[in-house]
């Protein structure tokens, strides 16, 4: 009899492998850890702010008429994303607008696109590779934990600490501190 995990020779009637410690009923598939990320993709309605992504229809562009109640200058101002300053515990300051990912080595999933990828230098490896996602809604910054290993905590100026549930969006007003494990940033 052989171990299905490491291939070591086992005595008859053995319950565990003496080499790798696996149960004799274990298979490579049963030893694989489940992926904590959701298996399906849910498309959330984005705000009407410009994201830097242009969708071109197959039959070309059609002229868009502005709504009669909104002037052309007012429409241009409404489409501009608001800029936020993130002051990181690493000493770096970054101006962000639109959407983005923050982490040690942020990487979008297939089919995703972001305006910015923000890399944090974290020698302790407490920050996940793609720790959190950010965007805007009605002129406010929101964040969403991307199922990070150590989680995300928001400390708003008028509230206590709030641990973020992975995959859920949280509004982050200016003056708030966002903690990513051993690192953090303040939103200005």
C-alpha positions in Angstrom: 0.0 0.0 0.0 1.3 3.5 -0.9 0.5 7.0 0.5 -1.7 8.9 -2.0 -0.1 12.2 -1.0 3.7 11.5 -0.9 3.9 8.0 -2.4 5.7 6.4 0.6 5.4 2.7 1.1 3.0 2.0 4.0 2.6 -1.2 6.1 -0.7 -3.1 5.8 -3.5 -1.6 8.0 -1.7 1.7 8.5 -4.1 4.6 9.3 -1.5 7.4 8.7 1.6 7.9 6.6 4.9 7.9 8.6 6.5 10.3 6.1 4.0 13.1 5.6 1.5 12.4 8.4 -1.5 12.2 6.0 -4.5 9.9 6.6 -4.4 6.8 4.3 -7.8 7.9 3.0 -6.5 11.4 2.1 -6.3 12.4 -1.6 -4.5 15.3 -3.1 -7.9 16.8 -3.9 -9.1 16.5 -0.3 -5.9 18.2 1.0 -6.5 21.3 -1.3 -7.6 24.3 0.7 -10.9 25.9 -0.4 -10.7 29.3 -2.1 -12.3 31.9 0.3 -13.2 34.2 -2.5 -16.7 34.0 -3.9 -17.0 31.8 -7.0 -19.3 34.0 -9.1 -18.9 37.6 -10.2 -21.5 40.1 -9.2 -21.5 43.3 -11.2 -22.4 46.2 -8.9 -23.9 49.4 -10.4 -21.1 52.0 -10.4 -21.7 55.7 -9.9 -22.0 57.9 -12.9 -18.6 59.4 -12.4 -15.9 59.1 -15.1 -13.8 56.0 -14.5 -11.2 56.4 -17.3 -12.7 53.3 -19.0 -14.3 54.0 -22.4 -16.7 51.5 -23.9 -17.0 51.7 -27.7 -20.1 50.1 -29.2 -19.5 47.9 -32.3 -21.4 50.3 -34.6 -19.4 53.4 -33.5 -20.1 56.4 -31.4 -23.5 58.2 -31.4 -23.7 61.8 -30.4 -25.0 62.2 -26.9 -27.4 65.1 -26.3 -27.1 66.8 -22.9 -30.2 66.9 -20.7 -32.1 70.1 -21.2 -32.0 71.0 -17.5 -28.2 70.7 -17.1 -25.8 73.1 -18.8 -22.8 71.7 -20.6 -20.4 73.2 -18.0 -22.4 71.7 -15.2 -22.4 68.3 -16.8 -18.6 68.4 -17.2 -18.2 69.3 -13.5 -20.5 66.5 -12.4 -18.6 63.9 -14.4 -15.2 64.7 -12.8 -14.2 62.3 -10.0 -13.4 63.8 -6.6 -9.7 63.5 -5.6 -8.7 62.1 -2.2 -5.3 62.2 -0.5 -4.2 59.0 1.3 -1.4 59.5 3.9 0.2 56.1 4.5 2.0 54.9 7.7 5.0 54.2 5.4 5.4 58.0 5.0 4.0 58.1 1.5 1.2 60.4 0.3 -0.9 59.6 -2.7 -3.7 61.4 -4.5 -6.4 59.0 -5.8 -9.6 59.4 -7.8 -11.8 56.9 -9.5 -11.3 53.2 -8.6 -8.3 51.2 -7.4 -6.8 48.3 -5.5 -4.4 48.6 -2.5 -2.1 45.9 -1.4 1.5 44.5 -1.4 1.2 43.5 -5.1 -2.3 44.4 -6.2 -3.6 42.5 -9.1 -7.1 42.7 -10.6 -9.1 39.5 -11.2 -9.8 38.6 -14.9 -12.3 41.0 -16.4 -11.7 43.7 -13.7 -10.1 47.0 -14.5 -9.1 49.8 -12.1 -7.8 53.4 -12.5 -5.0 52.9 -10.0 -3.0 50.0 -8.4 -1.5 51.2 -5.1 1.4 49.1 -3.8 2.3 49.2 -0.1 5.8 48.3 1.1 5.1 45.9 4.0 8.1 43.8 5.2 6.0 42.0 7.8 3.7 40.7 5.0 0.6 41.5 7.1 -1.0 43.3 4.2 -2.5 41.0 1.6 -1.4 41.1 -2.1 -4.8 42.7 -3.1 -6.0 43.8 0.4 -8.8 46.2 -0.5 -10.6 47.9 -3.3 -11.6 51.6 -3.3 -14.0 53.8 -5.4 -16.3 56.7 -5.1 -20.0 57.1 -4.5 -21.7 60.6 -4.5 -18.4 62.3 -3.9 -17.3 60.1 -1.0 -14.6 57.5 -0.9 -15.7 53.9 -0.2 -13.5 50.8 0.5 -14.2 47.1 0.3 -11.9 44.4 1.9 -10.9 41.8 -0.8 -11.0 38.8 1.6 -7.6 39.8 3.0 -5.8 37.5 5.5 -5.7 40.1 8.4 -8.8 42.1 7.6 -9.5 45.9 7.4 -10.6 48.3 10.2 -12.1 51.7 9.6 -11.9 54.4 12.3 -14.1 57.3 11.4 -13.7 60.6 13.2 -17.2 60.5 14.7 -17.3 56.7 15.4 -15.4 53.9 17.0 -13.6 51.2 15.1 -15.5 49.2 12.5 -14.1 45.9 11.3 -15.0 45.5 7.6 -16.9 42.5 6.3 -15.1 41.2 3.2 -16.8 42.1 -0.1 -19.0 44.8 1.5 -18.5 48.5 0.7 -18.0 51.1 3.5 -18.1 54.8 3.1 -14.9 56.5 4.5 -15.3 60.2 5.2 -12.3 62.5 5.2 -10.3 62.3 8.4 -10.9 58.6 8.8 -8.1 56.1 9.4 -8.1 52.8 7.5 -6.1 50.0 9.1 -4.7 47.2 6.9 -3.2 44.8 9.4 0.1 46.4 10.6 -0.2 49.4 8.1 -2.7 52.2 7.8 -3.6 55.3 5.9 -5.6 58.5 6.7 -8.0 59.9 4.2 -7.8 63.7 3.6 
